[in-house]
Amino acid sequence: MAYYLRDFPGYPELAGVTPDDFDLNRVQLKEPGPIPEREARWAWEWMSSWGVLEGSFDVGAQINRRVEREATRMLR
């Protein structure tokens, strides 16, 4: 949080905000791994509902398992 506040100085909407204003217990970390289809579908539908993405979810087009495997291997 300190980095965020440092990198965005002078923004009136951040005036008076401190790291104590955030519940850092809500931050969740997990080991990198394959993206479950249901999570990818949920994210797609949520972004689509806001007009960020168009069209229907297609697991073969939206999740490139080869790239996913390579990225996961690099992070370990």
Secondary structure, DSSP 8 states (H G I E B T S, - for coil): -HHHHHHSTT-GGGTT--GGGS-GGG----------HHHHHHHHHHHHHTTSS-S---HHHH--HHHHHHHHHHH-
